[in-house]
Amino acid sequence: MMMALNFQAKKHEELIMSRKKNCTVRLGDVRSQYPENSIVWITTGKKYEVKKRLYTAIIDKVRVKKFAELTSKDLGHQNPEIDSLEELRLDFENIYQRRITLDDTVTVIYFSEVL
């Protein structure tokens, strides 16, 4: 079974294609959905709409932590345009359409392209 890491925001497609984004932070504990060393498609597209496959990747590292524990490395690989936890928290509130706190659990997924 092939899995996908999908990105809905247009800005993410640009970051992924320029290879500036090789990490995603997902709300909640999604370790079981994305085990390390799994092969996934990196895709873009809105929920319930046609997706565009960008490339195939391997999941290198998966870590579950509190939002407050995200490191500057996590932030930089998630989106180099986001400089602080507060910026990411506000971005997440927009994406998830709910209040996000520093105590919320997140899963940090690092991936790399398979040629």
Contacts in CASP RR format, 6 or more apart in sequence:
PFRMAT RR
TARGET T0000
AUTHOR 0000-0000-0000
METHOD contacts of the structure
MODEL  1
MMMALNFQAKKHEELIMSRKKNCTVRLGDVRSQYPENSIVWITTGKKYEV
KKRLYTAIIDKVRVKKFAELTSKDLGHQNPEIDSLEELRLDFENIYQRRI
TLDDTVTVIYFSEVL
2 39 0 8 1.000
2 40 0 8 1.000
2 41 0 8 1.000
3 33 0 8 1.000
3 34 0 8 1.000
3 38 0 8 1.000
3 39 0 8 1.000
3 40 0 8 1.000
3 41 0 8 1.000
4 40 0 8 1.000
4 41 0 8 1.000
4 42 0 8 1.000
4 43 0 8 1.000
4 51 0 8 1.000
4 53 0 8 1.000
5 24 0 8 1.000
5 34 0 8 1.000
5 40 0 8 1.000
5 41 0 8 1.000
5 42 0 8 1.000
5 43 0 8 1.000
5 57 0 8 1.000
5 59 0 8 1.000
5 109 0 8 1.000
5 111 0 8 1.000
6 43 0 8 1.000
6 44 0 8 1.000
6 45 0 8 1.000
6 51 0 8 1.000
7 13 0 8 1.000
7 16 0 8 1.000
7 24 0 8 1.000
7 42 0 8 1.000
7 43 0 8 1.000
7 44 0 8 1.000
7 45 0 8 1.000
8 44 0 8 1.000
8 45 0 8 1.000
8 46 0 8 1.000
8 47 0 8 1.000
8 95 0 8 1.000
9 95 0 8 1.000
10 44 0 8 1.000
11 79 0 8 1.000
11 81 0 8 1.000
12 21 0 8 1.000
12 44 0 8 1.000
12 79 0 8 1.000
13 44 0 8 1.000
13 52 0 8 1.000
13 54 0 8 1.000
15 21 0 8 1.000
15 79 0 8 1.000
15 80 0 8 1.000
15 81 0 8 1.000
16 42 0 8 1.000
16 44 0 8 1.000
16 54 0 8 1.000
17 54 0 8 1.000
19 113 0 8 1.000
20 80 0 8 1.000
21 77 0 8 1.000
21 78 0 8 1.000
21 79 0 8 1.000
21 80 0 8 1.000
22 77 0 8 1.000
22 110 0 8 1.000
22 111 0 8 1.000
22 112 0 8 1.000
23 74 0 8 1.000
23 76 0 8 1.000
23 77 0 8 1.000
23 78 0 8 1.000
23 108 0 8 1.000
23 109 0 8 1.000
23 110 0 8 1.000
23 111 0 8 1.000
24 78 0 8 1.000
24 108 0 8 1.000
24 109 0 8 1.000
24 111 0 8 1.000
25 70 0 8 1.000
25 74 0 8 1.000
25 78 0 8 1.000
25 88 0 8 1.000
25 92 0 8 1.000
25 106 0 8 1.000
25 107 0 8 1.000
25 108 0 8 1.000
25 109 0 8 1.000
26 106 0 8 1.000
26 107 0 8 1.000
26 109 0 8 1.000
27 92 0 8 1.000
27 96 0 8 1.000
27 100 0 8 1.000
27 104 0 8 1.000
27 105 0 8 1.000
27 106 0 8 1.000
28 64 0 8 1.000
28 104 0 8 1.000
28 105 0 8 1.000
28 106 0 8 1.000
28 107 0 8 1.000
29 64 0 8 1.000
29 105 0 8 1.000
29 107 0 8 1.000
30 107 0 8 1.000
30 109 0 8 1.000
31 62 0 8 1.000
31 64 0 8 1.000
31 107 0 8 1.000
34 40 0 8 1.000
34 59 0 8 1.000
34 62 0 8 1.000
34 107 0 8 1.000
34 109 0 8 1.000
35 59 0 8 1.000
35 62 0 8 1.000
36 59 0 8 1.000
36 60 0 8 1.000
36 61 0 8 1.000
36 62 0 8 1.000
37 58 0 8 1.000
37 59 0 8 1.000
38 58 0 8 1.000
38 59 0 8 1.000
39 56 0 8 1.000
39 57 0 8 1.000
39 58 0 8 1.000
39 114 0 8 1.000
40 56 0 8 1.000
40 57 0 8 1.000
40 58 0 8 1.000
40 59 0 8 1.000
40 111 0 8 1.000
41 53 0 8 1.000
41 54 0 8 1.000
41 55 0 8 1.000
41 56 0 8 1.000
41 57 0 8 1.000
42 53 0 8 1.000
42 54 0 8 1.000
42 55 0 8 1.000
42 56 0 8 1.000
42 57 0 8 1.000
42 111 0 8 1.000
42 113 0 8 1.000
43 51 0 8 1.000
43 52 0 8 1.000
43 53 0 8 1.000
43 54 0 8 1.000
44 51 0 8 1.000
44 52 0 8 1.000
44 54 0 8 1.000
45 51 0 8 1.000
45 52 0 8 1.000
55 113 0 8 1.000
55 114 0 8 1.000
56 113 0 8 1.000
56 114 0 8 1.000
57 111 0 8 1.000
57 112 0 8 1.000
57 113 0 8 1.000
57 114 0 8 1.000
58 111 0 8 1.000
58 112 0 8 1.000
58 114 0 8 1.000
59 109 0 8 1.000
59 110 0 8 1.000
59 111 0 8 1.000
60 110 0 8 1.000
60 111 0 8 1.000
60 112 0 8 1.000
61 108 0 8 1.000
61 109 0 8 1.000
61 110 0 8 1.000
62 107 0 8 1.000
62 108 0 8 1.000
62 109 0 8 1.000
62 110 0 8 1.000
63 107 0 8 1.000
63 108 0 8 1.000
64 105 0 8 1.000
64 106 0 8 1.000
64 107 0 8 1.000
64 108 0 8 1.000
65 105 0 8 1.000
65 106 0 8 1.000
65 108 0 8 1.000
66 102 0 8 1.000
66 103 0 8 1.000
66 104 0 8 1.000
66 105 0 8 1.000
66 106 0 8 1.000
67 85 0 8 1.000
67 89 0 8 1.000
67 100 0 8 1.000
67 101 0 8 1.000
67 102 0 8 1.000
67 103 0 8 1.000
67 104 0 8 1.000
67 105 0 8 1.000
67 106 0 8 1.000
68 85 0 8 1.000
68 102 0 8 1.000
68 103 0 8 1.000
70 85 0 8 1.000
70 88 0 8 1.000
70 106 0 8 1.000
70 108 0 8 1.000
74 108 0 8 1.000
75 82 0 8 1.000
75 83 0 8 1.000
75 84 0 8 1.000
75 85 0 8 1.000
75 88 0 8 1.000
76 82 0 8 1.000
77 110 0 8 1.000
78 88 0 8 1.000
78 108 0 8 1.000
79 88 0 8 1.000
79 91 0 8 1.000
82 88 0 8 1.000
82 91 0 8 1.000
85 102 0 8 1.000
89 100 0 8 1.000
89 102 0 8 1.000
92 100 0 8 1.000
93 99 0 8 1.000
93 100 0 8 1.000
END
